[in-house]
């Protein structure tokens, strides 16, 4: 699923309820992307991905920066702006404390970057 700013578009993700804890589920992915995705992905001009890594120990949490790729002056730009997030490893899945953002947080099913 995508998580986005409800004021950004009439077509916002129905799962987004504002700043808070989220779990990624569904065919789009089971966790947040941890490498650049490029602008205009995940249903938004501004596409968010973790510039950092997921915690590896169940029960542990880590604070990360989430980069948002965008278009500036008609050219793609990596990491135009950043929002802070917290990731908790729940063993079989991760949960994310995400902030309100002008864009969307991207999900993936790719293997974890180590």
C-alpha positions in Angstrom: 0.0 0.0 0.0 1.0 3.6 -0.4 0.8 6.0 2.6 0.3 9.6 1.7 -0.8 13.0 2.7 -4.6 13.1 2.5 -4.5 16.7 1.4 -2.3 16.0 -1.5 -4.8 14.3 -3.8 -8.4 13.2 -4.0 -6.9 9.7 -4.8 -5.1 9.2 -1.5 -4.5 5.8 0.0 -7.5 4.8 2.1 -5.2 3.3 4.7 -3.6 6.7 5.6 -5.0 8.3 8.8 -2.1 10.8 9.5 1.1 10.6 11.5 1.3 7.3 13.4 2.2 3.6 13.2 1.8 1.6 10.0 2.4 -1.9 8.7 2.9 -2.5 5.0 0.7 -5.3 3.6 -0.6 -6.3 0.2 0.8 -7.0 -3.2 2.7 -3.7 -3.4 5.0 -4.9 -0.7 5.4 -6.0 2.9 8.0 -3.3 4.0 9.2 0.1 3.0 11.6 0.4 0.1 15.2 0.9 1.2 16.8 2.1 -2.0 15.9 5.0 -4.4 12.7 4.5 -6.3 12.7 7.6 -8.4 10.1 10.3 -8.7 6.6 9.6 -10.0 6.4 6.2 -8.4 4.0 4.8 -5.8 1.2 7.0 -7.1 2.9 10.3 -6.3 5.3 12.9 -7.7 7.3 12.5 -4.4 8.2 8.9 -3.7 9.6 7.9 -0.3 12.3 5.3 0.5 14.5 4.6 3.6 17.9 6.1 3.5 19.2 3.6 6.1 18.4 0.1 7.1 15.8 -2.0 8.9 16.6 -3.2 12.4 17.7 -6.9 12.2 17.0 -8.0 15.8 13.3 -8.8 16.7 12.0 -6.3 19.2 14.5 -3.6 18.3 13.7 -0.2 16.8 15.8 2.3 14.8 15.3 5.9 13.7 15.9 6.5 10.0 15.6 9.2 7.4 13.1 8.7 4.6 14.2 10.4 1.4 11.6 11.6 -1.2 12.6 11.6 -4.8 11.0 14.4 -6.9 11.0 16.4 -10.1 12.8 19.7 -10.0 12.9 21.9 -13.1 11.7 19.0 -15.3 14.5 16.7 -14.1 14.4 13.8 -11.6 16.1 14.5 -8.3 17.0 12.0 -5.6 16.3 12.9 -2.0 14.7 16.3 -2.5 13.4 16.3 1.1 13.6 14.1 4.2 11.2 13.0 6.9 12.3 11.1 10.0 10.7 7.7 10.8 11.0 4.9 13.3 11.1 1.3 12.3 10.4 -1.6 14.8 11.3 -5.2 13.9 8.4 -7.4 15.0 10.0 -10.7 14.0 7.9 -11.6 11.0 7.2 -8.0 9.9 8.1 -4.4 10.5 6.0 -1.5 11.7 6.8 2.1 10.9 6.1 5.4 12.7 5.5 7.7 9.7 4.9 11.5 9.5 2.5 13.4 7.4 4.2 14.2 4.1 3.5 15.8 0.7 4.1 12.5 -1.2 3.9 8.8 -0.5 5.9 6.2 1.3 6.8 3.3 -1.1 6.5 -0.4 -0.4 8.5 -3.3 -1.8 8.8 -7.0 -1.8 12.6 -6.9 -2.7 15.0 -8.6 -0.3 16.4 -6.5 2.5 19.6 -4.5 1.9 22.2 -5.3 4.5 
